């Protein structure tokens, strides 16, 4: 019988990335909804500002904890922000029309509801794409 070694799991990149990501995602979601509902920054403004803040924290934590990368910040930072920018734009360009399409089947057409659900769906898409980008582009080992 193959049992998962708990020590290996807790030291794995995916576990660390998800743990750090959950922390940053909670902060980003709170900020996103504050910017959207209190400061009325809209779909793109609220998500962009919260992702910018979360991305800075993500760079520091994932570089040092998840991927244990020793490369210079001068080398890593441009690649990191290219990855974050690509993942952000792709995730949120996909999220809103997808949610609008899905909610049309149950006759929900209120922009406010569509956008707030799309914000949450965008978080999921972004997280998946961001892990792949950070692992294989930003913090890739052996190059």
FENNORRA-V232881 format. One record per run of one state. SS is the DSSP state (H for helix, E for strand, - for the rest). FROM is the first residue (numbers start at 1). TO is the last residue. Records with the same first field share a line. If there is no record, write none. Layout:
SS->FROM-TO / FROM-TO
This chain:
-->1-5 / 11-12 / 38-41 / 67-72 / 105-110 / 139-143
H->6-10 / 13-37 / 42-66 / 73-104 / 111-138
